[in-house]
Amino acid sequence: MQVLEAELEQRWRAMFTALAAGDDVSPTQRLRAEGIMEAAVLMDVATPAALLDAMDHCYRSVYNRGIADDFGGDWQDFFTFPQIPAMAQRAPVYPSTKD
């Protein structure tokens, strides 16, 4: 479990660090991490709750706040396990015409 957990933490931290810097994260990067999370649960290596706690810890180390602080206490209703809430910040949009 230690190797798997360390790999997941590295992937979560890389994703959250990139997003915090304003960069994007490829769907492949996110989906592979989600696949590892699902496999860990299917193989009885970890529980969803333990993985979500570890992911929240990585999120906190990057953003200095928890996932629930940014996405609400019910964030898991929208991002069901094993989905990772890893999205780029919305780009500023300015009207190009006076209409």
N, C-alpha and C positions, 0 to 999 in steps of 0.2 A: 504494500500500500504506500510506503514512503516514496518509492520511485514515481508511482502514478500521481500521488498528491503533489509532489514537487514539480512534475511536468505540467499538471493542470495549473498550479499556482504561477508558474513561469508564463504560461499562455494567457491566463487572465490578466496578469500584471502587464504583459506586453500590449494586450488589447486596450486596457484601461489607460495606460500611459500614452499610447498613440492617440486615443480619443481625447484625452485631456490636453494634449498638445495641438489639437485641431486637425489631426490627420484622420484618415479613414481607415477602417479595418475591413479587409476583404471578407465576403461571405464564407469563403473556404476556410479561413482562419477561425472564424466563429463556429462554423458547423463542425469542424474537426474537434474542437474543444468540447462541444456539446455531445459529440459521439463518444468521446472518452468518458464524459460524465455518465452517460447512459450505460455504457459498458461496465463501468465500475459498480453501478447499482445492480445490473443484471448478474454480475459475477459475485455479488455479495461482498465486495471489497469495501464499499462505503454505502452510506444511506444518503438519500436526497437531502435531508436536513443537514448532515455533516458537510456535504459538498457546498450547499448554499451558504452555510456559515463561513466556510473557507473562502468562497468567492467574495462574500461581503467583506471579509477581512482584507483581501487584496484591493477591493474597490475603495475601502476606507484608507488604505495606505497611499493611494494615488490622489483621491479627491478630498480627503479629510472629512468625509461624511459617508453615511451608509447608502446602500441602494434604495432603501425605503425612504430616505430623506429626499432623494431626487425623483423617485417614481411613485411614491405613496406607499402606505402600509399594505395595500392590496396588490402590489406590483406582480405578485405571482399568479394572480387571476389572469393577467394579460400575457405574462411571460411564464407559461407553465414549464415545469421541469422537463427537460434539461436546458431550456432556452436561456441564453445569456443576454441581458439588456445592454448590448454594446452597439450604440448607434452614434454616428457623427453628429456634431452640433448642427442645428439647422442654419443654413447659409442666410445671411441677411438679404432681403429682397427689397429693392427700391423701384418704384414705378418709373417706367421709361417715358411715359406720356402724361399729359395733364388729365386724361380721361378718368 
